[in-house]
């Protein structure tokens, strides 16, 4: 079959194809170096680029935990609640849980500095790793353990504000992710915080409601504060966000079972040195 290309065209193709291959190999070799220089582009409601030099979460020792007499009544998986006896009767892999009263959950909220009671479970013996991955960038915490089958207690200090995901892997096989949302600990004050005290480059946001109380506040999808952050559940909350930025502020209220019963979202640009009042 005769080639559709002329002799001159074939000569050009013989030159171009090796050059294209070399260019592709060069780009692939440079890609890791380029990625290493990039910083995370995740929005940071506190202002500025996400920092990568923050101290990593401190992962403590694990202590064997005898579950007999300390069994939870329920395991909460999202909106599902499964009784203890039903959950433990099925096949299980390695797991991380947060204790919340008599319920074990894979999502928990806390204030910075709180001590969290976590539980580790593994059905098999082996080398294990726990990773703490901060949502908004920063150092990934890591610690290795050798675990025997059973339960272990992990006392975690919520020292890093923002969202952190904890992941347990046994024999390099990961289990579930435990999500921890840590709000900055509120500063003590003798009276209400004035809107004029917002930090330089920030915007002050005040949330008020006469009917919705005990709510949580998320900024750009990250748990940030709550109605009770100032020690009083009165339907009022105040927070500072980076100015001259567009933020999505979500206010959600849950019932005693953890189900969302009220939710409002506000997306707008917040100018620095400006106070905003969001009424529910």
C-alpha positions in Angstrom: 0.0 0.0 0.0 1.4 3.4 -1.0 2.1 5.8 1.8 -0.1 9.0 1.9 3.0 11.1 2.7 5.6 12.3 0.2 9.3 11.6 0.6 9.9 15.1 2.0 7.0 14.7 4.5 8.3 11.4 5.7 11.7 12.9 6.4 10.1 15.7 8.4 8.1 13.1 10.4 11.2 11.1 11.2 12.7 14.2 12.7 9.6 15.4 14.6 8.6 12.2 16.3 11.8 11.7 18.3 11.8 15.4 19.2 8.2 15.1 20.5 9.1 12.0 22.6 12.1 13.8 24.1 9.9 16.8 25.0 7.4 14.6 26.6 10.0 12.9 28.7 11.5 16.2 29.7 8.1 17.5 30.9 7.4 14.3 32.9 10.8 14.6 34.6 10.1 18.3 35.5 6.6 17.7 36.8 7.5 16.5 40.3 9.8 19.4 40.9 7.1 21.8 39.8 4.6 20.2 42.1 7.1 20.3 45.0 7.2 24.1 44.6 3.5 24.6 44.5 1.6 25.5 47.7 -1.9 24.2 48.4 -4.6 26.5 46.9 -7.3 25.8 49.4 -9.1 28.8 50.6 -8.1 29.9 54.1 -10.9 31.7 56.0 -8.3 33.2 58.4 -6.7 35.1 55.6 -3.7 34.6 53.3 -2.4 31.5 51.7 -2.7 28.2 53.6 0.4 27.9 55.8 2.6 24.8 55.4 4.8 25.4 58.5 2.2 24.9 61.2 3.1 22.4 63.9 1.8 18.9 63.1 -0.8 17.2 65.3 0.9 15.3 68.2 0.0 11.6 68.0 0.3 10.0 71.5 0.9 6.4 72.7 -1.9 3.9 72.4 -3.2 2.1 75.5 -4.9 -1.3 75.4 -8.6 -0.8 76.0 -10.9 -3.4 77.6 -14.2 -2.8 75.9 -16.1 -5.1 78.3 -18.3 -2.9 80.4 -17.6 0.1 78.2 -19.4 -0.9 75.0 -21.1 1.9 73.1 -24.8 1.8 72.7 -24.6 2.9 69.1 -22.2 3.3 66.2 -22.9 6.4 64.1 -22.1 6.3 60.4 -23.2 9.5 58.8 -27.0 9.7 59.4 -27.2 6.0 60.2 -27.1 4.6 63.8 -26.3 1.0 64.3 -26.7 -0.8 67.6 -23.5 -2.2 69.1 -24.6 -5.9 68.9 -25.5 -5.6 65.3 -22.4 -3.7 64.2 -19.9 -6.1 65.9 -21.6 -9.2 64.4 -20.4 -8.2 60.9 -17.0 -8.5 59.3 -14.7 -5.6 60.3 -11.5 -4.0 59.2 -9.2 -1.5 61.1 -11.3 1.4 62.6 -10.9 4.8 64.3 -13.7 6.2 66.4 -14.4 9.2 68.6 -16.3 8.6 71.8 -19.3 10.9 72.3 -21.2 9.8 75.4 -22.4 6.3 74.7 -22.1 6.7 70.9 -19.0 6.1 68.8 -18.8 8.4 65.7 -16.5 9.1 62.8 -17.1 12.9 63.0 -16.6 15.1 66.1 -16.4 18.8 66.8 -14.1 20.3 69.5 -12.5 23.5 70.7 -8.8 24.0 70.4 -7.1 22.5 73.5 -9.9 20.0 74.2 -8.9 16.4 75.1 -10.6 13.9 72.8 -11.2 10.3 73.7 -10.6 8.2 70.6 -10.7 4.4 70.1 -8.6 2.3 67.7 -9.7 -1.2 66.7 -7.9 -3.8 64.6 -9.0 -7.4 63.9 -5.4 -8.5 63.2 -1.9 -8.3 64.4 0.6 -6.2 62.4 2.5 -3.0 61.9 0.2 0.0 61.9 0.3 3.7 61.1 -1.9 6.6 62.0 -1.9 9.7 59.8 -3.2 13.2 60.7 -4.0 15.1 57.5 -4.9 18.8 57.9 -7.6 20.1 55.5 -6.1 23.5 54.9 -2.5 22.4 54.4 0.3 22.0 56.9 2.4 19.2 58.1 1.0 15.7 58.0 1.3 13.9 61.3 2.4 10.3 61.3 3.2 7.7 63.9 3.9 3.9 63.6 2.7 1.3 66.0 2.7 -2.5 66.3 -0.8 -3.6 67.3 -2.3 -6.9 68.4 -6.0 -7.6 67.7 -8.4 -5.6 69.9 -9.2 -2.1 71.1 -6.9 0.7 72.0 -7.5 4.1 73.7 -6.0 7.2 72.1 -6.1 10.4 74.1 -5.7 13.2 71.6 -5.1 16.9 72.3 -7.0 19.0 69.8 -4.1 21.4 69.4 -4.5 22.3 65.7 -7.5 24.3 64.7 -9.5 23.6 61.5 -10.4 20.3 60.0 -8.1 17.2 60.4 -8.6 13.7 59.0 -7.2 10.8 61.0 -6.6 7.6 59.0 -5.5 4.2 60.5 -3.7 1.7 58.3 -2.8 -1.8 59.3 -0.4 -3.8 57.1 -0.6 -0.9 54.7 -4.4 -1.4 54.3 -6.3 1.8 55.3 -9.5 1.9 57.3 -12.1 4.6 57.7 -11.3 8.3 58.1 -12.1 10.1 61.3 -12.9 13.8 60.8 -12.2 16.2 63.6 -13.3 19.9 63.3 -11.5 22.1 65.8 -12.6 25.7 66.4 -10.2 28.2 67.8 -10.7 28.6 71.5 -12.6 31.8 72.1 -10.8 34.5 74.0 -12.3 35.3 77.4 -14.0 38.7 77.6 -15.8 40.7 80.2 -18.6 41.6 77.8 -19.8 41.3 74.2 -17.2 41.6 71.5 -17.4 44.9 69.7 -17.4 44.8 65.9 -14.7 47.5 65.8 -12.2 45.1 67.3 -11.8 43.0 64.1 -8.1 42.4 63.3 -6.4 44.3 60.5 -7.3 42.9 57.1 -10.3 41.0 58.5 -14.0 41.4 58.4 -16.2 41.0 61.4 -19.3 38.8 61.0 -22.0 38.7 63.6 -24.8 36.0 63.5 -28.0 36.6 65.4 -31.2 34.6 65.8 -34.1 34.8 68.2 -35.3 31.3 67.4 -32.3 29.2 66.2 -29.9 28.5 69.1 -27.1 26.0 69.7 -26.0 26.2 66.1 -22.6 25.6 64.5 -20.8 27.9 62.0 -18.8 26.7 59.1 -16.6 29.0 56.9 -15.9 27.6 53.4 -16.9 24.2 54.5 -14.7 24.1 57.6 -16.1 24.1 61.2 -15.1 27.5 62.6 -17.3 28.5 65.6 -20.6 27.9 67.3 -23.4 29.7 69.2 -21.8 28.3 72.4 -18.3 29.5 71.6 -18.5 32.4 74.1 -19.9 30.1 76.8 -23.6 31.2 76.4 -26.2 29.5 74.1 -28.1 32.7 73.1 -28.4 32.6 69.4 -25.4 34.9 68.9 -22.0 34.3 67.5 -19.2 36.5 66.1 -16.1 35.7 64.1 -13.5 37.3 61.9 -12.9 36.2 58.3 -10.3 37.4 55.8 -11.4 40.7 54.2 -11.8 41.4 50.5 -12.6 37.7 50.0 -15.7 35.7 49.0 -16.7 33.3 51.7 -19.5 30.8 52.2 -20.8 30.9 55.8 -23.0 28.0 56.8 -25.1 28.0 59.9 -26.5 24.6 60.9 -28.5 23.4 63.9 -28.7 19.7 64.9 -31.2 17.9 67.1 -30.2 15.6 70.0 -29.6 12.7 67.6 -27.1 14.7 65.5 -29.6 15.3 62.6 -29.5 18.7 60.9 -32.9 20.4 61.5 -32.0 24.0 60.4 -29.5 25.1 57.8 -28.7 28.5 56.2 -26.0 29.5 53.9 -24.6 32.9 53.0 -22.2 33.4 50.1 -20.9 36.9 49.5 -17.8 39.1 49.5 -16.7 40.4 52.9 -14.8 43.7 52.8 -12.0 44.2 55.4 -12.6 46.6 58.2 -16.3 46.1 57.7 -18.9 44.6 60.1 -21.7 42.4 58.8 -24.8 41.1 60.6 -26.4 37.8 59.4 -29.9 37.3 60.8 -31.5 33.9 60.8 
